[in-house]
């Protein structure tokens, strides 16, 4: 059985507790710049881009190709995140929800996680592709 699948079985019954990680502490994962992430779009090296904001914020505008996995529902996306072949990039607006999400994922043994330096604002500032609506 794949290591990630075994980890998911172990943690599947453990509810995520976002409040335990809330705060303005330092990131625990490396950063990727908006320019670097944009350069990977359309290539085989594109990581799974995960918008951890609530669905309404995602629908209003998100990084083209990003999936929506709100922090409060991250447990529903563990398998997809764990199976990402090129790693995962997490982002939100200010970084608080990203830090919460990274802590939850790291505590479940998921590796290959990075965060978008400057969050969604840096993506917008760089004038990179944005989608609206429900799909990536």
Buried (B, 14 or more C-beta within 10 A) or exposed (E): EEEBEEBBEEBEEEEBEBEEBBEEEEBBBEEBBBEEBBEBBEEEEBBBBBBBBBEEBBBEBBBBBBBBBBBBBBBEBBEEBBEBEEBBBBBBBEBBBBBBBBBBBBBBBBEBBBBBBBBBBBBBEEEBEBBEEEEB
